[in-house]
Amino acid sequence: MDISENEFRDFLFKNHNENFPSIIIGRREPVSWHGDSFPPIHILLQQRAEKKINETLDNLEDLTLTAKELRLTREADSTTRADLVGNSESAGLTIVELKKSKQTERQAFSELLAYSNHFCTVFPGLKESSLTSILVAPMETRTIRDAYAQELVSNNKCIISLIPKYENETAQLSVYYPDPSYYKWFENNLLDDRSIITVALAFQEIEGWIDLETGQEGMPKHSAKALNTLTSAISNMLEACGYHSMCYSTQPWGEIAAGLNQPFPNVIYVAAINPFSSFRTEISENGISGNSLEGRLAEIQAIHDQLSESEREFWVETMEGNFHNRLIRLVRNEFKKLLKNKEQEEIKFEISLPDWYGIKTSVIESVTVNHGDLYLTGLLREIHSEYMEYVYRPDVDYAIYYSDDIPKYFYRSLRKFLPIWEILSGLGVGDSDSENQDE
């Protein structure tokens, strides 16, 4: 590109401040799946991300660029400036940061995220997901490609990347779509049973508020309402803290409860993805290994080798344990807060750490209990939603296989235990074929 970054920025502002989308090329339809079964998770993640990219492109149609080199800090700091800032009814506040070289695109990406955060500080209540961020860069650096995919898929940011080209006084911006291998990376590293940790909080019966079943009618309505309120609140807290999790409650069947005489019959389960799982990353004799891609292990090895010698041996193990311990604290503290009462009565409870695969496959845990609603956060919520889209598709009769558990209307599948469990219980180890993928 035979033009400087400043000249290119000025060219865009002067010539395309009201028709910015007119120079964007390379848009394509999201990946689709034509198999006879549910699509693999990596296809769902790719489809979701590419839909989001295209929706963002659509929202730029009425974008107007309103400023260039917008200073975002104190007057004394003249170096922090956003290249271009715009606004539109559909995209809202839009920030454009551009770099034309491989050497500077990492800086541009960091600055773009910082600018979004700055606007959220200036306008309290604004979230970064409500902003539109546009990175104009060559996308030649793997670090940037990885970071962009992370923001798009895992952090759910409203962000797109455009690759610039300038010839004969004409500009083009090509849409960048992450390579399909990124989505397989997310699938393999996040959704294996051995990467999921579980916290089970069991607590006493609270007479008149959370009672057990006494006949064969199932969980009492007032108990179900109370338990669903608790799990919903805990789930909202986990969403705010950035966890990809599921949360639900159980009570034993009436006859079983009477026979066992359990002191803590109510159980709230929280299962969450632990990104530091030793299944995927472990250290042995200063070497990083695990069931993961070689490139990822090499990157972690490079970080490990730079740590102080005293911290290296148990580095990953410590992060894995800290993540689990933080989850325990969050669940415990939220539960105690929710069950504060005017009489200052202490609700007795205990916490255990069961194996997630054992819960999925246990008849006692899955069949001989009454279930409350199931609440999902993060990627697990998105994956379930995408799966249910397939269940209700008019052209594919997937529902016939799940007719007993799938409700008539989509909204009824968002919280009810059985339709969600039908999907989530099947997640685990998998290296699904993508030969039915249509790009």
Secondary structure, DSSP 8 states (H G I E B T S, - for coil): --S-HHHHHHHHHHHSSS-GGGGEE------EE--SS---HHHHHHHHHHHHHHHHHHHTTT-EEEEEEEE-S-TT--S-EEEEEEEETTTEEEEEEE--STTTHHHHHHHHHHHHHHHHHHSTT--GGGSEEEEES----HHHHHHHHIIIIIS---EEEEEEEEETTEEEEEE----HHHHHHHHHHHSSGGGEEEEEEEE--BTTTB----SSS-S-HHHHHHHHHHHHHHHHHHHHTT--EEEEEEEE-HHHHHHHT-S--EEEEEEEE-TT-TTT-EEETTEEE-SS-HHHHHHHHHHHTTS-HHHHTTHHHHHHHHHHHHHHHHHHHHHHHHT--TT-----EEEE---HHHHHH-HHHHTSEEE---EE-HHHHHHHHHHHHHHT-TTS-GGGGGTTTS-SSGGGGTT-HHHHHHHHTT-SS-----TTEE-
